[in-house]
Amino acid sequence: MQRVNESNLGGRPRPTERIIQFGEGNFLRAFMDWKIDRMNEDCGSDYGVVIVRPIDGGVPISLNDSDGVYTVLSRGVGGDGQAASDARLIAAVRRELNAVKQWDDVLGLARNTDFVAVISNTTEAGIVYDASCRADQTPPTSFPAKVTRMLLERFNNCGEKDAPGFHFLPCELIDKNGNNLEKIVHQHATDWALGADFIGWLKSKNAFYNTLVDRIVPGFPRDEVESIEAELGYHDPLMVTAELFHFLVIEKRDDQPDLVLPMADKDAGTLIVPSADGYKERKVAILNGAHTGLCPLALISNTVSVKEAMDNGAASRFLDAMLGQEIIPYLSLPKEELAAFSAEVLRRFANPFILHRWHDISLNGLAKFHTRNLPRFEAAMAATGKPPRCMSLSIAAWLVFYTGDFAASGDLPPRDGDDVIALMQQIGAIKDKGGIAAMVSAFLENETIWGKNLASDDLVATVTQAYEFLTKSQNGEPFSLDRLDQWIA
C-alpha cells in the first residue's frame, strides 16, 4: 500500500509557508494544524505550516516523506447520539525541519517575512528559563532561547526596528503561557546584551497571546491501523486520532493587536476573549487534573486506556470523589457550571471510539501533577487541615511508577527527561536503606520536583500509607483499580 502524499489531496491547494511550529507531536498536529487546515478551507486563507522539531530524536518518521500530508481521524458520539467519524487529510503542513541538525534552515525561516506566526507545544517543561543558554549555540538548548535567537535573526536581517514581528500562540499547558514565554525571551535578550533597540522592537512589533487548548488526542491508532488504512486506501504512519470535541481560547488583551490568523472567524470551537482565566482554570484543574490524578494508578494496575479505566466502577467513583471533594470546591467559577463541565469530561473519557493510552498521558507526569493538581491539593489541605485522600494516593502512585515498584514496570518505563528519571532512581534507592517513609519524605522534600518542600508529618504519613497500599499484594495479586473503593471508603 502506498504511503499517503500530496496526490491524495485530490487537487486541494497547498498554502504558502507562513507559520512556524515548534513541536511535531500528536496534539499540535490533531489540534492546531487541523484547525488551521479547516480555517484555510472555510475562510479562504493561505497559511501553511513548517514544523520544527525542537529537540533531536522523537518519532523516527518524517512528515517530509509524505509531502507533509497526514490524516486526522476525529471520532466520537455526535449530538444525535450516533457514532460519528471524520477522516481529514491535512494539507496545511508543508514540511518539517530538525532544529538540532538544521538550525541554519530554521534561522532562514526567521529571515523570511512571509512567516507571521509561531505556534508551540513543548510540554509543561518547555517554557523554562535556562541561564546557560547562549546566542551562539547552534541551537540554544531551551525553547525560549531558540525563540530569542530566531527573533534576533529576524531583527538583524529584516530591517531592525522596522522588521515585522511575530504573533506567538504557545499551547503549553501552563498558566499564562504567552506571558511566561515573553518574559523568558526578554530575560535572554537582557542576558545576551542584545541592546535597547532590539528589546524595544521585541515589545512593539511582537505579540505573545495566552491560550487555552482542549482536545483529547490519543495519537496513532496502532490497534486499528490495518482496518483503517484498508478503508482509506493508503498507508499513513503518522495518522492521529482525536475526539470530536475541540476548544481553543485565545486571550487578546486591549494592548495587543488583532490576531493575524482568522482562527475564530468560522470556528465555533475557537474563542478570542479579553481573559482566558476562567476557562483555563476549569480545564486544567478538571480535565487535565483528572487525567493526571488517575494516570499513575492506571499504569501500576496495567490498565491500558482511559476508556478501560472508565469502564471500571471503582476508578469512576475515585474520579468522582477527587473532582467533587478535592478539586471543584477550590475553583472560582460557579459550582453548577463546574459540575456540568466535570460530567462532560467524564463522558469524553468514556468515548468508545478513542483509545487514549495511559502510558502516552504519563509523559512528564511529575511536572504535570505540579502544574495541574498541586494548586488544588494545597488548597484542599489548607481548608481541611489534612491531606486530600485521593490526590495523596495519586502522589504515592507517581512515586511507585517512577521508581518501578510494580509488576509491569519493565513494559512501562517512566517517560521523562533523563535528569528527572535519574533523580527518581536516587530517591527510590533510599527505600532499601531507610524504608518507605524515608523515601517518601525525600520525595516530598525535593524542591526540584515540587518547587518547594511539601513534606509535613501528616502528608508523609498519608503518602507512606498510600504507597504501602499500592505495593502490597492482596491475596497474592498486585494492585488493581478495583481496590480504589477501599481507599476512598
Residue pairs with C-beta under 8 A, 6 or more apart in sequence:
1 229
1 233
1 234
1 235
2 234
2 235
3 65
3 66
3 234
3 235
3 236
3 237
4 66
4 69
4 70
4 71
4 89
4 234
4 235
4 236
5 66
5 67
5 69
6 14
6 67
6 68
6 69
8 69
8 89
8 234
9 69
9 89
9 91
12 41
12 89
12 91
13 91
14 48
14 91
14 94
15 40
15 45
15 46
15 47
15 48
15 91
15 92
15 94
16 46
16 47
16 48
16 114
17 48
17 49
17 50
17 94
17 95
17 109
17 112
17 114
17 115
18 46
18 47
18 48
18 114
18 115
18 116
18 117
19 36
19 47
19 48
19 49
19 50
19 115
19 116
19 117
19 118
19 119
19 261
20 49
20 50
20 52
20 109
20 110
20 115
20 117
20 118
20 119
20 150
20 166
21 28
21 32
21 33
21 49
21 50
21 51
21 52
21 118
21 119
21 120
22 52
22 54
22 99
22 118
22 119
22 120
22 121
22 122
22 143
22 146
22 147
23 51
23 52
23 53
23 54
23 119
23 120
23 121
23 122
24 51
24 53
24 58
24 59
24 63
24 96
25 58
25 59
25 121
26 217
26 218
26 219
26 220
26 240
27 121
27 171
27 213
27 215
27 217
28 51
28 119
28 121
28 171
29 70
29 72
29 90
29 93
29 238
29 240
30 72
30 215
30 217
30 240
30 241
30 242
31 171
31 213
31 215
31 217
31 242
31 246
31 248
32 119
32 121
32 169
32 171
32 213
32 248
33 49
33 72
33 90
33 92
33 93
34 72
34 74
34 88
34 90
34 242
34 246
35 246
35 248
35 263
35 267
35 269
35 270
36 47
36 49
36 92
36 261
36 263
37 88
37 90
37 91
37 92
38 88
38 267
39 45
39 47
39 261
39 262
39 263
39 265
39 266
39 267
40 46
40 47
40 91
40 92
42 265
42 266
42 267
43 262
43 265
43 266
45 261
45 262
47 92
47 117
47 261
48 92
48 93
48 94
49 68
49 92
49 93
49 94
49 119
50 93
50 94
50 95
50 96
50 97
50 109
50 115
51 63
51 68
51 93
51 95
51 96
51 97
52 96
52 97
52 98
52 99
52 106
52 109
53 96
53 97
53 98
53 99
53 100
54 99
54 120
54 122
54 126
54 143
54 146
55 99
55 100
56 98
56 100
56 101
59 238
61 237
61 238
62 96
63 69
63 70
63 93
63 95
63 96
63 238
64 95
64 96
66 236
66 238
68 90
68 93
68 94
68 95
68 96
69 89
69 90
69 91
69 93
70 89
70 90
70 93
70 236
70 238
70 239
70 240
71 87
71 88
71 89
71 90
71 232
71 236
71 239
71 240
72 87
72 88
72 90
72 239
72 240
72 241
72 242
73 85
73 86
73 87
73 88
73 221
73 228
73 239
73 240
73 241
73 242
74 85
74 86
74 87
74 88
74 241
74 242
74 243
74 244
75 83
75 84
75 85
75 86
75 241
75 242
75 243
75 244
75 351
75 353
75 354
76 83
76 84
76 243
76 244
76 245
76 348
76 351
76 353
76 354
77 83
77 84
77 244
77 351
77 352
77 353
78 84
78 244
83 353
84 244
85 353
86 244
87 232
97 105
97 106
97 109
99 106
99 139
99 146
100 139
103 138
103 139
104 138
106 139
106 146
106 150
107 149
107 150
107 153
109 115
109 150
110 150
110 151
110 153
110 154
110 157
111 153
111 154
111 157
111 158
113 158
113 163
113 164
115 166
116 164
116 166
116 167
116 260
117 166
117 167
117 168
117 169
117 260
117 261
118 147
118 166
118 167
118 168
118 169
119 169
119 170
119 171
120 126
120 143
120 168
120 169
120 170
120 171
120 172
120 181
121 170
121 171
121 172
121 213
122 143
122 172
123 172
123 173
123 363
123 364
123 367
124 172
124 173
124 174
124 364
124 367
124 368
124 370
124 371
125 364
125 367
125 417
126 142
126 143
126 172
127 143
127 144
127 170
127 172
127 174
127 177
127 180
127 181
127 184
128 142
128 144
128 184
129 142
129 144
129 184
129 187
129 188
130 141
130 142
130 144
130 145
131 191
132 141
133 140
133 141
133 142
133 145
133 188
134 140
134 145
134 192
135 148
135 149
135 152
135 188
135 192
135 194
137 145
137 149
139 145
139 146
139 149
140 146
140 148
140 149
144 181
144 184
144 185
144 188
145 188
147 168
147 181
147 185
148 185
148 188
148 189
148 192
151 165
151 166
151 185
151 202
151 206
152 194
152 198
154 163
154 164
154 165
154 166
155 163
155 198
155 201
155 202
157 163
158 164
160 197
160 201
161 197
161 200
161 201
163 201
163 205
164 205
165 201
165 202
165 204
165 205
165 206
165 207
166 206
166 207
167 206
167 207
167 209
167 257
167 259
167 260
167 261
168 178
168 181
168 182
168 206
168 207
168 208
168 209
169 178
169 209
169 211
169 250
169 261
170 177
170 178
170 181
170 208
170 211
171 177
171 211
171 213
173 213
173 284
173 288
173 368
173 371
173 372
174 180
174 371
175 280
175 284
175 371
176 210
177 210
177 211
178 208
178 209
178 210
178 211
178 251
179 208
179 210
181 208
182 208
185 202
185 208
186 199
186 202
189 198
189 199
189 202
190 199
207 256
207 257
209 250
209 251
209 252
209 256
209 259
210 250
210 251
210 276
210 280
211 248
211 249
211 250
211 251
211 276
212 247
212 248
212 249
212 251
212 276
212 279
212 280
212 283
213 247
213 248
214 245
214 246
214 247
214 248
214 283
214 287
215 242
215 243
215 245
215 246
215 247
216 242
216 243
216 245
216 306
216 348
216 349
216 351
216 354
216 356
217 240
217 241
217 242
217 243
218 241
218 242
218 305
218 354
218 355
218 356
218 357
218 360
219 240
219 241
219 357
219 360
220 237
220 238
220 239
220 240
220 241
221 228
221 239
221 241
221 355
223 355
224 355
225 239
228 239
229 235
229 236
229 239
241 354
241 355
242 354
243 348
243 351
243 353
243 354
245 269
245 348
246 269
247 269
247 270
247 271
247 283
248 263
248 267
248 269
248 270
248 271
249 270
249 271
249 272
249 273
249 276
249 279
249 280
250 259
250 263
250 264
250 270
250 271
250 272
250 273
250 276
251 272
251 273
251 274
251 275
251 276
252 258
252 259
252 272
252 273
252 274
253 274
254 274
259 272
263 270
263 272
264 270
264 271
264 272
271 279
273 279
278 332
278 333
281 331
281 332
281 333
282 331
282 333
282 337
282 338
282 341
284 371
284 372
285 327
285 331
285 372
285 375
285 376
286 323
286 327
286 328
286 331
286 338
286 341
286 342
286 345
287 345
287 348
288 368
288 372
289 322
289 323
289 327
289 372
289 373
289 376
290 319
290 322
290 323
290 327
290 345
290 346
290 349
291 306
291 361
291 372
292 361
292 365
292 368
292 369
292 372
292 373
292 394
293 319
293 322
293 369
293 373
293 390
293 391
293 394
294 309
294 315
294 318
294 319
294 322
294 394
295 358
295 361
295 362
295 365
296 362
296 365
296 394
296 397
296 398
296 400
296 401
297 315
297 318
297 393
297 394
297 397
297 470
297 479
297 481
297 484
298 306
298 308
298 309
298 315
298 358
298 481
299 358
299 359
299 362
299 397
299 401
299 406
299 408
299 412
300 397
300 400
300 401
300 406
300 408
300 470
300 478
300 479
301 478
301 479
301 480
301 481
302 407
302 408
302 412
302 478
303 309
303 312
303 315
303 358
303 481
304 357
304 358
305 355
305 356
305 357
305 358
306 349
306 354
306 356
306 358
306 361
307 349
307 350
307 351
307 352
307 354
307 355
307 356
309 315
309 349
309 358
309 481
310 316
310 346
310 349
310 350
311 350
312 481
312 482
314 481
314 482
314 483
314 484
314 485
315 481
315 484
316 346
317 484
317 485
317 488
318 390
318 481
318 484
318 487
318 488
319 346
319 349
320 346
321 390
321 488
322 388
322 390
322 391
322 394
323 342
324 339
324 342
325 380
325 388
325 390
326 376
326 377
326 380
326 388
326 389
326 390
326 391
327 376
327 380
328 335
328 338
328 339
328 342
329 335
329 380
329 383
330 375
330 376
330 379
330 380
330 383
331 338
331 376
349 356
359 412
359 415
362 401
362 412
362 414
362 415
363 415
363 416
364 415
364 416
364 417
364 420
365 398
365 401
365 402
365 414
365 415
365 416
366 398
366 402
366 416
366 420
366 424
366 449
367 416
367 420
369 394
369 395
369 398
370 449
370 450
370 451
373 391
373 394
374 450
376 388
376 391
377 387
377 388
377 391
377 395
380 388
380 391
381 387
381 388
381 459
386 458
386 462
387 458
387 459
387 462
387 463
389 462
389 487
389 488
390 487
390 488
392 459
392 462
392 463
392 466
393 466
393 469
393 470
393 484
393 487
395 444
395 463
395 466
396 440
396 463
396 464
396 466
396 467
396 469
396 470
397 466
397 470
399 424
399 427
399 439
399 440
399 443
399 463
399 467
400 406
400 467
400 470
400 471
401 409
401 412
401 414
402 414
402 416
402 420
402 421
402 424
402 428
403 424
403 425
403 427
403 428
403 431
403 439
404 413
404 414
404 428
405 428
405 431
405 471
406 470
406 471
406 478
406 479
407 478
414 420
414 421
414 424
420 449
423 446
423 448
423 449
427 439
427 442
427 443
427 446
428 439
430 438
430 439
430 442
431 438
431 439
436 464
436 467
436 468
437 460
437 461
437 464
440 460
440 463
440 464
440 467
441 455
441 460
443 449
443 463
444 450
444 453
444 454
444 455
444 459
444 460
444 463
445 453
445 454
445 455
447 453
466 487
469 483
469 486
469 487
470 479
471 479
473 479
474 483
